[in-house]
Amino acid sequence: MNIAHNASANTLQALIVITYMYSVMLILLRVILLIGASTALKYSSDEAHISVLLSCQAFCDPATFMTREWYNETAGFNATLSITDRKYDSTGYVGYLPSEDAIYVVYSGTISTKNDIADAEFRMVNYTSFPGDCEGCKVHRGFYHAMLADMDDIEEAVKQLLVDNPTARVKTSGHSLGAALSQLAAMELIARGVDVYATYNFGQPRTGNAAYAAFCTPKMPLFREVHYRDLVPHIPPSRLGYTHICSEVYDTAEMWASDAQLDHHCGGGNTAVGHLGTCEDDGHTCMGQWRDVQLNSEDHMTYLGVHIGCYNP
């Protein structure tokens, strides 16, 4: 009898301990989630401005990336890899910016007929960078293959820079085609064990389907900037199954918002400037408010008040 009683008592004590531990774990989990929510990366107009300047420089001759003079907020930038892919003619560079303690992977936009071909390959293929984790994910064939063509070299360059600068944050950026490559490259680096701090893209086309967008959004801090009626973010068309990744930063006109104006969701219509949106349904109060006939190419060539293209001081 005593043995049975003791066994019951021990079982009860074990259940009490397990219940207590489970409650503590739930509390800790809630705390972790709250901390994560409170420390979520916020949009920075300073980081965005540096990114757009670096994206402009990606349009310069790739032969000059390793030796060119960098200026203004990008002064002191040290490029360690020039990206050149013969098949798609995609170009860009990898380097380190001491003033930010940041490693950048930057791509240029469309600059050649081969780029146009990559742009035009609207057919989607299976997304294989996270085997077994992204069920039903499909991405733009041309963008994906163009990004993968140089990724081994990019990965090596980034990881070497992290060895040389262990506290550095990794960022990616690009304009137009370069923005699509930048987004895909950020995910590829994450898949290969690199912690990507942020991606600032400008005039980015859609890169994949809804499953891919849903998979990427919680994995990478993307600020996808859209200038007013820029037509490029509207392609490939959603009717072909393409969906944008969050979050959209929508610039309604010539002026650019301060960080304070970016602390709420996009919903101010076309009277507000630079609101950070959640991009549901491609942001019906942001870029999604315009019909195809209302779009233009002029807005594609200016971001944050900077004309996109190679230039020197």
Steps between C-alpha positions, in 0.01 A plus 500: 500500500777740595684417179189578291441820697859614452484423128182708469655785693813493285289498184299797625817690587643425157183629333513818709865557402427436132200735508710768670782464250252515211350822641847653539587405141180665372583818692854503362369443148263796534787718627720397207221576254439839660870584487516391137201717415643800679841466334373445146708690249357841416541687177793743499505786250878531552560135412262530206689801366834320520345201327362704211839666447672161495233370261575790266869413502415146392411647159863606447755300302567177696868538418506807729330350806822392668683828442239775472467792740198486730353821632255669737340244733674215316852646544747236609308212344731211411378267224650152524308322222372615162194301392483426127293222347553438128172324430267759654747791510397573857751718680564630849746477782567389857682726744534652844397850619696591817274790600210257540703191586294339226564247225302569184395281208376737230361431151440725201174526312433426134789624286512264202303274267602198709350673804183552299490127429532423871223753570275344238529139619172517689465123529533384859712209620513311828682683779761255630717709733327365813439132417185370666423827677325702231222282368341628180749787469577617149713789375573691181723276286725773358554681831571179691751360253675836464540524880626144540761544226731703727386394845796276585740791447269738689467263794878462520554877484238574767629234738857625460388854579324366810826338609680832450215703656326270749257766630386609152138476388422353159267696271386462141366760260416566138278683253257341253644167381771556760232521770360161398850350512565672834189348656575151370866533602404597855291184532776291344755635749261421785464146364880473504531606862556876467298732723366775272421812699297695242411537133416839350369465145377758251247441222501124554295277270311205645726198546279203586160358586291539816659199671846647444393843625346348814817299563738795453315773688575373855854393407643825366464870589417639155417865432368502144480861386251606235504849351149622422386357162813301420390225260773243577367390843179402317678236290489209453123539532319345792267319259796274419516396865763747620477664845719761668689445825447735795561773588425776254625854555290719276623843387213701361685794344824700495535543876629224725370422847695506823518190715220640718263492205576132443376369834153403381347289228443617146146625486513872440417482131690722260509799734755344736872465436720196557287285729624154589235252390424139581457428127195278527372452146793711381378798703170625357557839660862506383627372164185291457276805467609559138376338180749392234415795275592742781855368543817649350872436459611847617428423866713187466812706441481715815511369855536705819562801280798331333509441124594136449818440302878516518636839596795659674521808726 
